[in-house]
Amino acid sequence: MSQKNLNVSNKTHKFLLNKLKDKRTFLIYKKFEKDIKLNENFIVAVSGGPDSLALSFLSKIYSIKKNLKVKYLHVDHRLRNSSTKEAKFVKLLLKKLSTDLEILTWVGKKPKSNIQSVSRDKRYALMINKAKKLKINNILLGHHKDDLIENFFIRILRGSGLNGMVSFDKKTNLQNINLIRPLLKFSKKNLEYITKKIFKNYVEDPSNKNVEFKRVKIRNFIKNLELEGLDNNKFDLTIKNLRFANESIKYFVEKNLEDNSTNSNINKFVILNKNFFLQPEEVVFRSFTEVLKSVGKKYYPVRGKKIDKLIYQIKNNNSFMTTLGNCLIKKVNNSVIVSKERQS
């Protein structure tokens, strides 16, 4: 780096670090620094909302202090006429951190139903593909404590099991890329404070006010519960206890996958033996879900009812073939072969 560029970089770093002189900003950052514990280069997913912008600032400071390289990505879904304009606006906001934002554009046919779920899968696919090209193994996501609570109630409405209700883990892995949520202990109010303090502005997602979406209904429901005395500390304790129980089940799921499944040709297909389906019901359900996610290359699992129905078929039919979750599932004698479904 030239001396001129080095001087510019030092001035930028000093300017950003001076933002920590604000006491509340400093305390929020120190909590972030303590929780994240990351010593590798990373990517930050930036939607432009207050959560992801706060994450952009906190991660920028962290990268300076730890001397790490960080890349900022925004996905333009092209689902709304204003999306490209919003993407350019987010790019301008990141300039306040002297940071360049790369915009990834979703090109192709857009869904007419299940829009939020399909968009989410596409967003992860674009970012993971970019991460692999950059040879960066970590992507930071802006999910926070309020998202954790919302997710809990949404899963209850769906009839989810224990794993579904506590599935918002700090770190998960998809296609050998770590998806990290360093803000799960942070309230939305603190993140909004950071964003207003640093950026003064952010993108308002109109879908957040659309009461047709289940998440918005749940958000309003939680606000009413807070008025009735919903205690976040007690909620945290409940989640903690549920996670203890969940970890015990995970142990037996991993054991089932290790003992009763065989990966062939570098995960191109998986063979499940008879004993795979003779375990306790919850263990079989989760194990099979993991196989479908892995082979089908989907971040979010197939809905539980469809998996239950398929497991019933496997247990009660000698041979058959079907598709689910981007997978081709074929039973031959006492073995089940799961392979990637060919896309036409």
N, C-alpha and C positions, 0 to 999 in steps of 0.2 A: 504493500500500500504506500502511495506517495505521501510525502510530508504534509502536503496540502489536504489530501483526503483524510489523513490521520487527525489533523487539527479539527476538521469539520466533524469527524466522528466523535472526538473528545468533547467538543462543544455540545453536540447532540446528547451525548450520554449525561453530561453535567446538567443540561436543561431538564432532562427526564428525571434524573435522580433528585433534583430539587423539588419535584412534585411530592416527594415523600416528607417534606417539611410540614405538610398538613398532618396533624396528629391522627385523625381518623383514617386517612389514606395510608399512613405509615403502619398503623395497627392491622389494617386489613391486609396489607402487603406481607407483613411479618407472619401472619397466620397462613397466607398462601405459600410463602417460602418454606415454612415448617412442614406443611402438608404434602407438597408436590414431590419433593425428593427425587428429582430427575437430573441425571448427569449426561444425557445424550441430546443431540440435536432433535428438534421437534417441529411439527406443523401446528398451526392454530386455525381452527375452523371459525370463520367470522361471518355471521349472518347479517350483522349491522344493528341488531337489537342491543339493549343496554347490557345484557349478560355477556354476550360475546365481545363487546367492545371493552368491558371491564377486564375480561380475560386477556384481551390483546394488550392492554396496558400492563397488567400484572406480569404477564409472561415476557413482555419486552424488558421490564426492569430485571426480571429473573435471568434472562439471557445475557444481559449486560454484566450482572454480578458474577454469573457462572461462566462467562465467556463461551456461550453456546450459540450455534447458528439456529435461527428460527425463520420459518416461511409462513406467510399468512395467505389463506385461500378463502375465496367466496364463491359459492355456486349460484349462478343465475339460472333458475329453473325455466324461465320464459313461460310461466303459467299465467302471469298478469302482464298487461300492456306496459305497466310502469316498472317491471322488474329490472330491465337493463339500465334504466335511469337511476334506480335505487342502487344498483351495483356500482355505478360510477360515483354515486354520492358516498358510498361506504369507502371506496378507494380514496376519495378526497379526505375523509375523516381520518384514515390511517396515516395520511401525510403528517398529521399533527404529532405522530410518533416518529416522524422521519422514516417511515416504513412503507415499502411497496406492497400492495395487495394484488395478488394474481386472481383474475376472474375465470372460473371454469364454467363453460356454458353447456347446458343440457340441450343437445341437438337431437331432434327426432320426435316421434309421435307422443303426445301427452295423454295421460289417462283421463277418463270421464267419470270414473268411480274410484273409491278408495284412494283419493288423491294424495292425502297426507302420507299414507304408508308407502305408496309407490315412490313419491318424491323423496322420502327419507332414504329408501334403499338406493335410489339413483345418486343421491348426494354422497352417501358413503362410498359407492362404487367409484365415482369420479375422484374423490379425495384419496382413496386407497391406491388407485391407479397412478395418481400423481406422486404419492409417497414412494411407491416402488421405483418410479422413474428417477426420483431424487435420491433414492437409497436412504430414506429417513424412515425409521421404524415406529415413530410415535406421533399420534394426532391428538391434540387437546381439544376437548369439547366443552361448551359453556353451560352444561346442565348444572343446576344449583339445587339448594335444599327445597325450595318451593316445588321444583319439578319432581323431586323424590316423593313428596307428599301427594302431588297430583297423580303421579303414576300409581301409587298405592291404591288410591280410590278407584281409578280407572280399571285396574286389574280386578278389584273386587266386583265391579259391575259386570265384568266379562266372565266372572266365575273362575278366575285363575286360581291355581294352586299356590302352595307356599313359595316355590321358586319364582313364580310370576310376580308376586307381591313385593319381593325383596330383590328384584333382578337388576336394579340400577346400581351396578357395581362401580367402584372407583376406577377399576381397570379391567378391560376385557380385550380379547384378541380376535381379530378377524383377518383371515388370509395372511397370517404372520405379521400383522400390523397392530400395535397396541393402541387401543382407543382409551384415552385417559380423561377422567372427569374430575379435575382438581378443585371444583367449586361446590361439591356436594355438601359441605359444611357451612356454606355461605348463604345468607338470606338475600332475596331479590332486592330488598331495600338498600343493603350495603353495596351491592353491585351497581344499582342505579346511582348511588351517591358518587361512586368512582367515575362512572361514565359522564355524569353531569359536570363533575369537577374537571375532568380532563378534556372531554370532547364537546361539551355544551349541547350536543345534539345527538340524535340516533334515529334509526329507521323504525317507524311504527308499522308493524305487520297487521294489515286489516283483518286477517283471519283470527287474530286474538280477540276481536270484538264480535265475531260471528257466532251467535248463540246456536247455530245449527251444528257446530262442531262439538263433539262430546267433551273435549278437553276444556273448552270455554265454560260449558255447563258445570263441570267439576270444579273449575276455578272459582266460579261464583258460589257454589255449594260450600267450598272450604272457607270462603270469606264469611259466610253465615255461621259456620261452625266456630270460627275465631271469635265472633261476637258472643257466642254461647260458652266460650272459655276453652277452646281447643288449646291444649298445652303442648308446645313443641318439644319440651324436654321429655315429657311422658311418651310422646310419639316416638322420639329417638330411642327411648328405652324399649318400647315395643318392637321396633325394627331390629334392634340389637339382639333381643331374645329370639326373634324369629330367624335371624341369620345364624345363630348358634345351631338351631335345629336343622336349618337348611344345609349347613356345612356337613352335618352327619350324613345326610342323604347323598350329598355330592360324593362323599368318599365311596359309597357303594355303587354309585353310577360310574365313577372312574374305574372301579374294580371290574364291573360288568363289561365295560368297553375294552379293558385290557385283556380280560380272560376269554371273552366270547365273541370278539370281532377281529377280522383280519383285513388290513389295508393292502390293496394290490395296485401295482403300477403308480406309485406316488399319489395315492388318494383318488385315482381315477374311478375306482369302485371299491366297495366295502362288502365283505362277506360276513353275515351274521349266522352263528350256529344255533342249534336248537335251544341250548341253555340260556342264550341271550334273552329269550322270551319267557323263561321259567322263574325269573326273579320277582320280587314284590312289585305290585302294579306301578307304584310311583317310580321305582328304579327303572323298569322297562320303558315307561313313558318318557322319562328324561333322557335315557340312553339313546332311544330311537330318535328323539327330537334332535339330539346332538349330531347323530349320523346324518340326518336330513340336512341340517344346517351346514355341516362340513362339506358334504358332497355337492349340495345344491348351491353353495357359495352365497347363502342368504344371511344377512346380519340378524334379522328378526325371524323367530321360528314360525312354522306353520301353525295355524290356529288349532287349539287342543282337541276340539270335536273331530276334526278331520284325522288327526293322528290316532285318537281313540278308535275311530271306525276302522282305520287301516290295521291297527294292531289286532283288533277282533278278527278281521279277515285273515290275517297271517296265522293266527292261532286256530282258526276253524276251517281253513282250506288247505288241501294238499299242494295245489299249485295254482298260480294266477299271476297276472302282470298288470300294473297300473302306474300312474304318475302322480307325483305330489311334490310341491316345493322345489321345482326344477330338477326333480329326481325321477328316475325310472326304477321302480321297485318290482323285483321278480322273485317269486318263491319257487324253488325247485327241490322237491323232496323235503328234507328238514332244514334246508338252508335258505337264507334270504339274501339276494344280491341287490345292492343299491348302487346305481351309477348315475352319472350326470345325464339329464335329459337332453337330447339333441334339439337345438333350436332351428326351426324352419326359416 
